[in-house]
């Protein structure tokens, strides 16, 4: 079957180049690196620093303020835990009871779909029998996120809009109000955000302090005051009334909009005289009781954490959050302080995972670049054929792009472990191309194949490629099979190492596909080119020299000197004796190696950035030699 595929793509160059272009375009579209693709769309695979190895869990939180941990455990946590145990796919249920709060962690099997597990929990919570929980208790399901979902933390601070320096002027209660009723809602609309959880500051509330002596004098109980407060903040509809063929809607307006509205609420009536809240209690604005805070630099502040939705791309979510911050910044309030300066509420980030992700991906991007450059140098030095070296080295980056395509369709995220799999597979990817090309060169060096072109060259390439195809398939198959134990890992170990096994397998398959689809056709094209006349060879080499000069003038690319050197070397080939004609090819190979070493030196900087490029270049040249 593989032999027939090789023959088909050899004979149908158009199909081969369509596949090659598709591999390159889709690979660039799906690449996780921050490449500027111009007119091409961008749909990068999700990027994160490390793989998510947490459990497949959902959190059920229940609030019952003022109750002791013992009451929470007996009346909330235990009934909910026993009810949730019967959900399909549940591996275990863990719980924590604390003052006023209950947290239940429902851990599912890894194969259970994340959102399916959420729907089953919601079904169970909505179908709890009456009396399972206290009447005023309502359990809630946590955000659709994982433990690695916290991608962005920020604080709200008063700053001078001109200088950007801290200017103060806002108390924690004001900042918390701005966070809860403006910033939180704005950032929650960003694509990919699951939750914006506020922290720090004081929640503003109406507080009613009861006067026991007044309660006794008016013969009013505490429960009467509580009922009056709870019923005071309410609008009521009272149907309609028709007058003169006009229908009027009757409404009872009762929403509390000020302290005076709350103070005027009636608690009871004694001797036809209403007893109001202000008669038995003192009302005021004050902070709600809290059990934690947010400290930054030794001072209390207000902020929030942005949590990314499960399955989203953390880099994209962070970018969306930053765009939203730019939108809502104009609407943040400002005030003039007593000294005449202006203090504007500003969103100040203090944890942004973008830096960690970019450093991780950048490190691996550099590692891949170094590996490809080193492989190119090794190929050129060992193969000693510039055309064959260009073919094998050129297919390496295309194989990496194909790996990104497979990662996209199989849902493998790009992180330090996944991209390490590609780095590990680079050597084997090179081997596949070298085996094919070396065997083709061996056949072409036979006396009966000297100088062949066209159909005969195609037949030789087909014969040489199919001759080693079984060996290549066996090599790749054994390498992939050796990773079966890694695919068999479960739980956290499996989540950690599965991406590496997948990406290495994808890289090997990509190299194998290129060896069947693209490599034979490229060899046929490159080795079919002949400059038989001195005039054509002279024009071609002169064009190399002119191109090198133009590159230097317009783009200041000094590596274009290599084009000039190759062109001059080829023009002077006639000066070599007949026995030393092959020296021209060796000189061209040496020039290509020197260029590859230069790029490796400026990318790698093995002796450090404090040393010059020339010193680093000498070090790399010493290693290669």
N, C-alpha and C positions, 0 to 999 in steps of 0.2 A: 504493500500500500504506500509506504513512504517513497519507494522508488518511482511509483507512478506520479506521486505529487511533485517530486523533483523534476521529472520530465515535463510535466504540465506547465510548471512555472518557468522552466527554461525556454519552452517554446512559446509562451504567452507573456511577453515582457510587459504589455500594457496592464494586464491583471496584476503582475508583480509590483509594478510601480504604484498602482492604485492602493494595494495593501500597504506598501511602504509609506506612502503619504498619509494614509489613514492612521497607521501606527504612530507616526510623528505628531500629527495634529491632535489626536485624542490624548496622547501622552502628555503633550504640553498643556492641554485643557485641564487634565486631571492632576497635574503635578502639584505636590504640596508646597513646593518652594515658591517664594514670592517673585515670580518672573513676570515681567511686563510683556504680555503677549500681543499687544497692539489690538488689531481688529478681531482676534480670536476671543471667544467667550471664556470665562473662567469658572470652573466648577471643581475646585480643589478637593481632594479627599480630606476628611476631617483630620486636623492636626492637633496633637497634644504632646506634652513633654514625656509623659510616661503612660503605660497602659493602665486601664481601670481594672484592678484586681479585686475589687470589693464584692461582697455578696449581692445576689439578686434579691433585694429586700425592699419592702414598703414599710413606712412608718405611720402608725395611727396615734395621733396626739389627742389627749382629752384634758380639758381644763375644768377644774372645780375649785375655785379659789377659796382660801380660808380653811380648807380641810387638811387634816394631818395625813402624813404618809400612810398610816395604818388604815384610816378611813378610805383613802384613795385605793389602796391595795384590795381591801375587802369589797368595796362597792363599785369600783370601776375597773381596775386592772384585771382582777381574777375573772369576773364575768365575761369581759371582752376577750381575754386570752382563750378561755375554753370555747367560746363561740367561733373564734377564728381558726382553731385547730383543724376543723373539718373541711377547709377549703382545699380543692384539688391542687396538687403540686407543691404543697407546703412541706418544707424540710424540717423547720423548727420555728418556734415562736419564743422570743425573749421579751422581757418587760422590765421597766423601771418605774418605781413609784416614788414621788417626792412631794414636798409640800405644795399642794394646789395643782399638781400636774401628774399626768400618767403618760408614759411613752411605751408603745408596744411595737416591737420590730418583728415583722413577719418575713421570714427568709424562705424563698422559694428555690426549687431546683434550678440549676443554671439554664436548662433547656426551655424553661417556661418564659413565654413572651412577657416583656416588662409591662406593657399596657394591658395585656389580658389579665395579669395578676391584679392590677389596680381595679379593673372593672369587677372582678370577682369579690374583692374586699368591699367595694362599695355596695354590691348586691347584698352581701352578708350584713353590713352595717344598717342598710335600709330595711332589712327584714328581721331585725332583732325583736323578739317577743316583748310585749308591753311589760314593764316592770323589771327588765334586765338591768337598766341603769336608772339612777335617780332622775326625776322629771326634768330638772333644769340642766342636765348634763348632755352635751352633744359631742360625740367623737368626730374628729376630722382627719382626713387623709393628708399626709405630707406632700410636698411638691414632687413633681415627676422628674427627679434628679437623683444623682448618685453622690457618693462621698467626695468624688473629685469635681463636683459641680460648682464649687465656690471659686469663681474665676476673677472676681473684681471686688475689691473693698474700697470704700471712699468715706470721707468725712465732710461735714458741712462746716465751713469756717467763715467768719467775717473778715474780708480782705479789702484792701484799697484797690479799686478797679484800675487805677492808673499805674501803680507800682507793683501790684500783686502781692504786697507784703501783708502779713496778718495785722488786723486792725481792731478786732474784738467788737464789742458793742451788742452782742447777741447772747442771751442767756440760754441754757440748755433746753428750757421748755419751749422757747420760740423756735429754736432750731429743730426740735423734734416735731413740732407742729408742721413746719415747712416740709420736713422729710416725709411725714405720713400723708399729707394731703396735697402735695404737689410733686415733689421729686420722685417719690415711689411710684405714683401712677404714671408719670411720664416714662420712666425707665422700664416699667412692666410691659409697655407696648413694643419694646425692641424685639425684633425677630430672634427667637431662640432662647429668650429669658423665661425661666420657670417661676422664679420668685425673687422679690427684692425684700429682704428681711431687715427691718430697722433695728438698730441697737443703740443704747446710750440715751442720755437726756431724760426728760420727764414728760410723761403723757399728761396733758392738761385735762382736768376733770372738775365737775361740780362737786363740792364737798359739803355735807350737812352735818354739823356738830350739834348733837342733841343736848338740851338742858334738862337734866333729870327733875329738877325742882319744878320747872314749868310743865313737864309732862304730868307730874303728880297733881299740880294745881288744876290743870284742865282735864284731868282724868283721861289722858290719851296714852296709848301704849306705843312701844317702839315699832310694832308691826303696822300700826295705823300710819305712822310717819313714812315707813318704807312703801306702803301701798300708795300713799299720796304722791310720793316722789315718782314711783314707777308709772302711775297713771297720768301724771301731769304733762309729760312730754309726748303728746299724741294728738293727731288730727283725726276727726271722726266724720264719716259721711252719714247724712240723715235723709237719704232719698231726695225727693223733689216736692215742690209745691207749685200749683198752677194758679195764677192770678191774671184775670183779664186775657185769657187765652195765651198766656205766656208762662212757660215752665221755668222755674227757678231751682237751681241746685243748692241744697242746704248742706253746709259744711260747718263743723265745729273746729275752730282753729285753736290748737293747744300746744304747739311746739314751743319749747323753752328756748328763748333767744337771748336772755340776759338773766342775771341774778335776781332781778326784781320779779321776773316771770315765775321763777321757782319759789321765791319767798311768798308770793301771793297765792300759791296753791293751797287749797282747803284740805285740812286734815280731818276735821270733824265739826259738828255744829252743837253748840251748848247754849240752851235758852235762846234759840233763834239767832245766835251770834256765831258767825263762822270762826273757827280756830285755824289760823293759817300757820304755814311752816315757820314764818319769821317770829311767831309768838312762842314757839317751843324749841327753836333751834337757831343756830347761826350758820348762814350759808356763805360760801366763798369759793374762789378758784384756787386750786392747789394741785400738786403733783400726785399721780397715782403711786401706790406702793410698788416698788420694784425690787428685783432680786439680783441685779447685776448692773454693770455700767461699761462704758468704753473709755479707756484712758489712752492718750496719745502725748508722748513727751512729758509725762507727769501731770497733765491737766485733763480734766474731763471734757469730752467732746461728744458729738452726735454723728452717727454714720450709718452705713448699711452694707450688706454683702449681696452681690448679685450672683444668683445661682443659674447655671446654664441647664437647659432642658436635656433630658436623656436622649442620646443619639445625635445631638447637634454638633456642629463644628465649633469648638471653643474659640478659635481665632476669629471666625466670622461673628460669633456672638459678642466678643469683646469689641470688635470694630463697630458692630451695630449699637452697642451701649455707648461708645464714645461719640458716635454720630448723634444719638439722642441727647447726650449731655450738651453738645453744642447747640441743639435746638432749644432746650429748656433753660439754658443759662441766661438768655435774654429776659426771661420772665421771673427770675429770682429777685426777691425784694432787696432793697437797700435803704439805708437810713443815714441821716446826718448826725454825727456825734456832737457832744458838747464842745469839743475843741474845733469844730467846723469841718473836720475831715469826714469823708464818706466811707461807710463800711457796707460792702455788698456781700450777700451770702454766696459763697463759691464752693463748687464741688471739687474736692482735692483727693485724688487717689493715693492710697498708701499700700495697696497690693494689686498688682497687675500681672497676670500670668503671661502676658504677651512677651515680656523679656525672657522668661524662662523657656517658653516655647521656641522663640526665635534663636536663642543661644543653642538649644538642643538641636533644632533642625539645621542651623547654620554649621554646627560642628560636624554633623553627619554629611551635609552637603559638601563641606570641604574634604571630608574623608573620602567620599565617593569620587570627587574630582582628583584627589591625589592618587587614588587607586587606578583610575582610568589613565591618568598621565603615566604612572609607573608601568602599567600594562602596555601602553603604546611604546614606551622606550624598550621594554623587554621584547616585544614583538618585532620591532624594527631591527634590534641587535641580533636576535636569534634567527629570524626568518631570512634576513639579508635580501629582501625583495621589497622595494618600496611600494609597488602596486599592491602586492598581497598584504603588506602591513597596513596600508590605508584602508583596505576592505575590512580586515578583521578589527582594526581599531575603531573604524567608523560605525560598526554594528554594536559596539559596547553601549554607547549612550542611548541608541535606539532600543536595545534590550531593556535598559533601565526604564525608559518611557513606557514600554509595553508592560512592565511590571506594575507601574502606576495604574494602567488601565485595568488590569486584573484585580488590583487592590480595590479600585472603585466598585467594580461589579460584584465582588465577593464581600464587600463591607468591612475591609480591613483598614483600620485607622493608621495614620502615619505617626509613629512615635519613635523614641530612641531604640526600642527593641525591634520594631518592624523594619526600620531602615537599616538596622545592623544586619538583618538577614540578607539584604541586597549587597551590602559591603562584603559579607562572607562569600557570597556566590560569584563575585566578580572573576575570581581566578578560574572557576569551572566554566563560566561563560566564555572566557578567552580560549580555554582548551578546546571547546567544541569547534570554534572557528579555525583554530590553528590546525587541528586534525584534518579538517576538510581541505584547507588551503595547501597544507604541506603535501597531501596525497595528490592534489591536482598539479602542484609544481613538479612532483616526482614524475608524473606521467608526461608532462610537457617537456621535461629534460631528456626523455628518451629520443634516440636518433630518428625513429620513424615519425615522431611528432614535432620535429623541429620546424618552426615557422608556419604551423597550420593556422587556419583562420576559418571563420564561417561555420558551416555545418559540421565539419570535422572537429573543430575546436569544441563545439557544443557536445558532440559525442564523447570526446575525451573527458570533458568536465562531468558529464553524466556518469560515465563509467567510474571515474575516480571518486565521485561523491557517493554513489551507491555502494562502492566497494567497502567503505568504512562506516556505512550507515548503521549496520548491525552493532558494530563496536560502540558507536556513539549512543545508540538507544540503550544498550546494556549499561554503559557508564552512567547515564542520566537516571535510569531506572534504579540502579543500586544506590545512588545518592539519595533519591527521593524515598526509597524504601527504608533507608537508614534513619529517616526522620519519623517513621511511624510511631516509635515510642513517645516522641514529643507530642504528636497529635493525640496520643492516648492519655496524656496528662489531664487531670481534672482539677476542679476548684481553683484556688488562687494560682497554683503552679501552672495550670493549663492556660489561664487568662494571661499570664505573664509571658509564656514561651510560645503559645500558638501563633502570634503575629510573626515571630521570627521564622518558624517553620513554614508558614504560608508564603511569606515574601521570598524566602530562598527557593521554594518550589516554583513560585511564579517566575523568578528570574531564570531558573534553569529551563523551564518550559518556553520562555520567551526566546532564549538563545537557541533552543532546539528548533522552534518555529522559524526563526530567522535563517538558520542553517538550511532549512528546506526551501523556504519561499524566496528569500532575498539573496543569500550568499552566492549560489551557483550563477544566478543571472548577472550579478555584479562582476563576478570573475570573468564571465564570458564577455561582458562589455569592456572591462578594463584591459583584458589580455587580447582583445580583438582589435584594439587600437594600434595601428602601425603608421609611423611616419617614414614612408619608403623613399621619398625624394628629399634631397638635401634642401630644396627650396622650402618645402612645407616645414621641415624641422627647424630651419632657420627662422621662419616667420613665427613659429610657435614659441621658440625660446626667446626671441626678441620681445614677444608679447608678455612673457613672464617678467622680463626686465622692466618693461614699461609699466606693467601693473604694480610691481614692487615700488617703483618711483612714485606713482600716483598715490599709493597707500601711505607712503611716508609724507608726502606733501599735504594731502587733505585730511588724513586721520592720525598723523604722527605715530604710526604703528611701526616701531623700529624692527619688529620681527619680520617685517616685509623685506628686510635685507636678505632673508633666506630665499625669497623668490628670485631676487637679483642674482644671488650667488648660484642658485641652481641653473638659471638661464645662461649665465656666463660659462659655468662648468660644461653644460651641454654643447654650447657653441665651440668650445675648445676641445671637444672630444677627438676631433680629427688629428690633433697633435700627438695623441698617445700612440705608441707602437701597437701593432696588431695584437701582440700577446698580452697587452695591458689595457685593452679596451674596457674590460669590466671595472677598471678603477673609477671610471666616471659614475657608475652606479653606486660604488662604495662611497664616493664623496657625497653624492646626493643623500644617501642613507645617513652619513655622519652629520650633514647639515640638518636633516629632519630630527635626528636625536638631540642635537644641540638646541633646537627650538623647543622640543618637548621638555628638555631639562630646564630651560629658562622659565617656562610657565610653571613647572613643578616647583622651582625655587621660589618664585614670587608668591605662589599659593601656600607652600608649606612653611617656608622660612625656618629650616631646621635648626639654625644657630641663633634664632631670635631676631626680632625686628630691630634690635639695637645695632646689629651688624648690617653692612650694606648688602645689596642684592648680589653684587659681584662675589663677596665672600661666601654667601649662601650657595651661589651657583658653583663655585669651586668645590664646595663640600659635596653637593649633589653629583658633580662630575666625577669626584673621587670615588663615591659609592658605586656609580654606574661602571666606571672603569675597573 
